[in-house]
């Protein structure tokens, strides 16, 4: 299963009203952290009601928790935008 699919499926735990998962690895080819897999740098744009009352840190923690150690361990960089 592609990492993008795993990320999307894992974030369903947050019941997002909108979710966009962007693979930005090609923008970082040859940079530190690029493992050559083409799946090292990601951007998540998410809107989820259960995140709305949380602080910025708590939102990021909720997203990291939903993704789990298996996914987080395979990602070098993760940009998070919460709408």
Residue, then its C-alpha position, 0 to 999 in steps of 0.5 A: x500500500x502506498x504511504x499516501x493511502x496509509x496516511x489518508x486512511x489513518x487520518x479518517x480517525x479524525x473524521x475530516x470534513x476535508x483532507x488533502x495529502x500532498x507528496x512533496x518529496x520531489x521538491x526535496x530530491x537530493x536534500x538531507x532526509x531524502x531517502x530516495x523512496x519518493x515518499x519522505x516529505x508530506x503536506x497534510x491540509x485538513x479540516x476536522x471539527x474535533x480539532x477546532x477547539x484544540x490548541x495548535x500543539x494539541x492539534x498536531x499531537x492529535x494528527x501525529x497520534x492518528x498517524x501512529x509510529x509506523x507512518x511517522x517513522x517513515x516520514x522525514x518531513x511533515x507539514x500540517x495545515x489545519x483549516 
